[in-house]
Amino acid sequence: VTVGWLLVRIRRVVRGARAARDAGPIGALEAGLAAARIPARVAAIFASEIAAVGLALTGWFRRPRAGFAMRSTGWLLYAGVFGFLIVVETAAAHIALAMWKPMIAWISTISSAYALIWLAGDAQAIRLYPVAITDGTLRVTIGIRWRAAIRLADIASVTETTDVPAGALSLALVAPTVLVTLRAPVEVVGLLGRRRRADRIALTIDDPRGFIA
């Protein structure tokens, strides 16, 4: 029913997504689904899942957007290692479970395959959508996990750091390199529409001094 509803209103979805394309893949999809009158919470969930699958399948052939990359921590390498371990563990678990309950074995295998797709989509989002500054706004996109739009006028300071201060929100990959301090708390949108507010945000930026400048 939901797919049929979206197909009928595909023009609204596309127009809404294009209008919000600066918000990143999930934000744009969420705006498009909201334009098709999908409830906000459902739109957030659908947008996260559609973006994960879409990026996992198409991200390999796309160039990254301009911005401040987040690759120095080696997270993309970690993601590759995790992916390899998922494949090995899934194969072993499938063989073991198939001897007991074939149906459970296939359910486990399909779940692991989807986890692998989600991991690939998140890694591609990190590569393709770096932290960027557009139209006086700092747009933070951390894979398909977190996103925020912060006006530059609302930023009190940006400093280099190697740890996350108490009370700050960590959006870092492995280890932070900069701490963004805000004049007032801003809303940060997480996976499946989860929301948090923070006045200090730790990020991982490859070139912290260039970012501060």
C-alpha positions in Angstrom: 0.0 0.0 0.0 2.8 2.4 0.9 4.7 1.7 -2.3 1.5 2.2 -4.3 0.8 5.5 -2.5 4.3 6.7 -3.3 4.1 5.8 -6.9 0.9 7.8 -7.3 2.5 10.8 -5.7 6.0 10.3 -7.1 6.1 13.8 -8.5 5.5 15.3 -5.1 8.3 13.1 -3.7 10.8 14.1 -6.3 9.9 17.8 -6.1 10.2 17.8 -2.3 13.5 15.9 -2.4 15.0 18.2 -5.0 14.1 21.3 -3.0 15.9 19.8 0.1 18.9 18.3 -1.7 21.4 20.3 0.3 20.2 18.4 3.4 21.9 15.2 2.3 20.4 12.0 1.1 18.2 11.2 4.1 17.1 14.8 4.7 16.1 15.1 1.0 14.2 11.8 1.0 12.5 12.7 4.2 11.3 16.0 2.8 10.1 14.3 -0.4 8.1 11.7 1.6 6.7 14.4 3.9 5.6 16.3 0.7 3.6 13.2 -0.2 1.8 13.4 3.1 3.7 10.5 4.7 3.6 11.0 8.6 6.9 12.5 9.8 8.0 9.5 11.9 7.3 7.1 9.1 9.0 9.3 6.6 12.1 9.4 8.7 12.2 5.6 9.0 11.6 5.1 5.3 14.2 7.7 4.3 16.9 6.1 6.4 16.3 2.7 4.9 15.9 3.8 1.3 19.0 5.9 1.6 21.0 3.0 3.0 20.0 0.7 0.2 20.4 3.3 -2.5 23.8 4.4 -1.4 25.0 0.8 -1.0 24.0 0.1 -4.6 24.9 3.3 -6.4 27.5 5.0 -4.2 30.4 3.2 -5.8 29.9 5.1 -9.1 29.5 8.6 -7.6 32.0 11.4 -6.8 32.1 13.0 -3.3 30.6 16.4 -2.8 32.8 19.3 -1.9 33.5 19.7 1.8 35.6 18.6 4.7 36.3 14.9 4.5 36.2 12.4 7.4 38.6 9.7 6.2 41.7 10.1 8.4 40.3 7.9 11.2 40.3 4.9 9.0 36.6 4.3 9.6 36.1 3.1 6.0 38.8 0.5 6.5 37.1 -0.6 9.7 33.8 -0.9 7.8 35.5 -3.2 5.3 36.8 -5.4 8.1 33.4 -5.5 9.7 31.8 -6.4 6.4 34.3 -9.3 5.9 33.6 -10.6 9.4 29.8 -10.5 8.7 30.3 -12.6 5.5 32.4 -15.2 7.3 30.1 -15.4 10.4 27.0 -15.5 8.2 28.3 -18.4 6.2 29.2 -20.4 9.3 25.9 -19.6 11.1 23.9 -20.6 8.0 25.6 -24.0 7.8 25.1 -24.7 11.5 21.5 -23.5 11.6 20.5 -25.3 8.4 21.1 -28.6 10.1 18.5 -27.7 12.8 16.0 -25.3 11.1 16.5 -24.3 7.5 13.9 -21.5 7.7 15.7 -19.9 10.7 19.0 -20.3 8.8 17.6 -18.3 5.8 16.1 -15.6 8.1 19.4 -15.2 9.8 21.3 -15.0 6.5 18.9 -12.5 5.0 19.2 -10.3 8.1 23.0 -10.5 7.9 22.9 -9.6 4.2 20.8 -6.5 5.0 23.2 -5.5 7.8 26.0 -5.7 5.2 24.0 -3.5 2.8 23.4 -1.0 5.7 27.1 -0.9 6.5 28.0 -0.3 2.9 25.4 2.5 2.6 26.7 4.2 5.7 30.3 4.0 4.5 29.3 5.4 1.1 27.4 8.3 2.8 30.5 9.1 4.8 32.6 9.2 1.6 30.1 11.0 -0.6 28.6 13.6 1.9 31.4 15.3 3.9 30.7 18.1 6.4 30.1 21.2 4.2 29.4 24.9 4.4 26.7 26.2 2.1 24.7 29.4 2.1 25.9 30.5 5.6 25.0 27.1 7.0 27.2 24.3 8.4 25.7 21.0 7.2 26.8 18.0 9.2 26.1 14.6 7.7 27.6 11.6 9.5 26.9 8.7 7.2 23.2 7.8 7.6 23.4 8.1 11.4 23.3 11.8 12.2 22.6 15.1 10.4 22.3 18.7 11.4 22.0 22.2 9.8 23.7 24.9 11.9 23.8 28.6 11.0 27.3 30.0 11.0 25.9 32.9 13.1 25.0 30.4 15.8 28.5 29.1 16.2 30.4 30.7 19.1 33.7 28.9 18.5 35.5 26.0 16.9 38.5 24.5 18.5 40.8 21.5 18.0 40.3 18.6 20.4 41.3 15.0 20.8 38.5 14.0 23.2 34.8 14.6 23.9 34.2 17.0 26.8 31.6 16.0 29.4 28.1 17.0 28.2 29.1 17.4 24.6 27.4 15.4 21.8 29.9 13.2 20.0 29.4 12.8 16.2 33.0 11.7 15.8 34.2 8.8 13.8 36.5 6.8 16.2 38.1 10.0 17.6 37.2 13.7 17.4 39.4 16.4 15.9 37.3 19.6 16.4 34.7 20.8 19.0 32.0 23.1 17.7 30.5 25.3 20.5 27.2 26.9 19.8 25.5 30.0 21.2 22.3 27.9 21.9 21.4 24.3 21.6 20.5 23.0 18.1 18.6 19.9 17.0 20.5 17.0 15.7 18.6 14.3 13.8 19.7 10.7 14.2 18.9 7.3 12.8 15.2 6.6 12.1 14.3 10.2 13.1 15.7 10.1 16.6 16.4 13.7 17.8 18.7 15.3 20.3 19.7 18.8 21.2 23.2 20.0 22.0 25.2 23.2 22.3 28.6 21.4 21.9 29.3 18.9 19.1 32.5 16.9 18.6 33.3 16.1 14.9 36.0 14.2 13.1 37.5 16.5 10.3 40.6 15.5 8.4 41.8 19.1 8.1 40.8 20.7 11.4 42.7 23.9 10.9 41.3 24.5 7.5 37.8 23.8 8.9 38.3 26.3 11.7 39.5 28.9 9.2 
